[in-house]
């Protein structure tokens, strides 16, 4: 499969049980190619033992704070992108 997503920044968020051990959510902001154009997007990917599961959609177990922590990571990335860079 051709690569279509190019992350610019990301945060790894550990996933709770009942996900298997060493499962994380990769929360990224980057460019994704749609047709012949690049678009800036937020993407959440499932990562198992360090490997992105490209065709597996993220799942947030009910009764955990996974969704809240992923949303917090998205907010953090948005804030990073929208914060002015101060040079000294």
C-alpha positions in Angstrom: 0.0 0.0 0.0 1.3 3.4 -0.9 2.0 5.8 1.9 -0.6 8.6 2.0 -0.1 10.1 5.5 2.9 12.2 6.6 2.8 13.1 10.3 4.3 16.4 11.3 3.9 15.9 15.1 2.4 13.2 17.2 1.8 12.0 20.8 1.7 8.4 21.8 -1.1 7.6 24.3 -1.0 4.2 26.1 -4.2 2.2 25.7 -6.1 0.6 28.6 -7.2 -3.0 29.1 -8.9 -4.9 27.5 -6.5 -3.9 24.7 -3.4 -6.2 24.7 -0.3 -5.1 26.5 2.0 -2.7 24.5 -1.0 -1.1 22.7 -1.0 2.6 22.1 -2.9 5.3 20.2 -0.7 7.4 17.9 -2.4 10.8 17.8 -0.9 12.9 14.9 -1.3 16.0 12.9 0.1 15.9 9.4 -0.6 15.8 5.7 -2.7 13.2 4.0 -2.9 12.8 0.3 -6.5 12.7 -1.0 -6.6 12.4 -4.8 -3.8 14.7 -6.0 -3.9 17.1 -3.1 -2.4 17.2 0.4 -4.7 18.1 3.3 -3.8 18.8 6.9 -5.6 16.3 9.1 -5.8 14.8 12.6 -5.3 11.1 12.6 -5.5 8.5 15.4 -3.9 5.1 14.7 -3.7 2.0 16.7 -0.2 0.8 17.5 0.6 -2.8 18.7 4.1 -3.6 19.9 5.4 -0.5 18.1 3.8 -1.3 14.8 1.0 0.8 13.3 -2.1 -1.3 12.4 -2.9 0.6 9.2 -6.4 -0.8 8.6 -7.6 -1.0 12.2 -9.8 1.8 13.4 -9.2 3.1 17.0 -11.5 1.7 19.7 -11.9 3.3 23.1 -13.1 0.8 25.7 -16.1 2.0 27.7 -15.2 2.5 31.4 -11.7 3.7 30.7 -10.4 7.2 30.2 -8.8 6.4 26.8 -11.1 8.6 24.7 -10.5 11.5 27.1 -6.7 11.1 27.0 -6.7 10.9 23.2 -8.8 14.1 23.0 -6.4 15.7 25.4 -3.5 14.7 23.1 -5.4 16.2 20.1 -5.9 19.5 22.1 -2.2 19.6 23.0 -1.2 19.1 19.3 -3.6 21.8 18.2 -2.2 24.2 20.8 1.3 23.5 19.7 0.4 24.3 16.1 -1.4 27.5 17.0 1.1 28.8 19.5 3.4 31.6 18.2 7.1 30.7 18.2 9.0 33.2 20.3 12.6 33.7 19.3 15.2 35.0 21.8 
